[in-house]
Amino acid sequence: MQNLFKYAIFGGTLLWGYGATVSAATFVDLGNAAGKQCAAASVNDSGQTVGNCTSATPSANDAPWYAASTAGPQQVLPPLAANQPCSVGAIGNSGVMVGLCLDASNFTFAVTWSAAAPATAPTKLAPLPASLLFPLLRPADVNTFARAQNQQGAVLGWSVSGKSEFTVVLYRPGVATPERISGWGDMCNATVVNNTLVNGYPSVLMNCPVNGRNVARVAQRGTSGYTTTDLPVPSGASYCMAVDMNDQNQAVGTCIYPHTATNSSKTAFWPTPTSTPLLLTLPLNAMNSGVAVNNAGHVLARGTAPSGFTTDFFWEETTSSFSVQPIPFLPGSVSTQAFSLTENDTVAMDCTNSNKYPVACTWDPTNGTRPIPPINGGVQSMLNSISYSGTFVSGVSTDASQNDIAVVAELP
């Protein structure tokens, strides 16, 4: 599943070891055709990449761009209105690119471009229209924001009212009019849209404020519209938050337990939307939280090791905490920050190397932790995206002059 806009310009015995230092891949420089400082935001399984560059002219807008392959070149994506800024956040396997633009009146809208015609102006994703009766005399919303997309090009986001009230909406592939998912202006957080179609529509994961507490919800399409199911909260927990969902509607997140001195958190895996979650217990009952889940039901989590350092974990068999394994640091380092788990169990993350510089990394059960070093004489690199199947990664690297360059790599 794919969330948007990570990009930035720059109980049993567990073994806490170091990983190998063999490089996973080599970055390719996508150039600076679109601007002075660049970062790749997202890449799909075909190696199509999108990103954003800052201009060498300080007063000029940043430039969103598209590259058709790992060979480039960057092609600047057109704006919604002349001389108005845009940014791009993600590209799926369908070739749909999702981002944000200002229109001629300086209102913000979610937009999509197509890899089939990247020079064509973007499609503006419309807000919810005015209503006469249900609800009574509600004015039309004024903004839209994209939050996630699936591999077919469906976009999940928010429609925002003039009072800044958020409603979760879905845009089917190629459709610019919204389908309302949550209650009107209920301020639910649009989280994930998956790839499995039920009655022609994907399922949606949300987190909603209810009586001052978060409620995680799955919305599934029925014969006449979407219906929601609240994910069960385990005994003793105050509430849970869901962060990812696979194509079987299996969700992962974090449940919060009240204690006298601290709020203990545990990774939660819901096998179905109506199941009591399976919980991850670490040694010394260390706090942990869910990050991602793939279609095999494998979970990426993050927690505290006995050393006191925060560590990423791979939880393969969710019926038992004994199957969890920590993701090793690079030699000489004590830091990783994982953000995505793919269909082939590859984890995308940012590490700290022995020189205390950030470096892009991947991990998988066979090859362990492997860095992707910066190129062109630079000392820092960072991942922003890994493709759905785990074949490509993209991000940003510095060169010898400490300029940011957009990079992409094919994983071996």
QUICOR-V563388 format. One line per field, one symbol per residue. burial: 1 if it has 24 or more other ideal C-beta (glycine too) atoms within 12 Angstrom, else 0. A space follows every 50 residues. Layout:
BEGIN
burial: ???
END
This chain:
BEGIN
burial: 11111111110001000010101111111111011111111111111111 11110000001111111101010111111100011111111111111111 11100011111111100100011111110000000000001111111111 11111111111000111111111001011111111111111111110000 11111111000001111111100001011111110010111111111111 11111110000001111111101010111111100111111111111111 11111000011111110100101111111100101111111111111111 11100011111111001111111111010111111111111111111110 001111111110
END
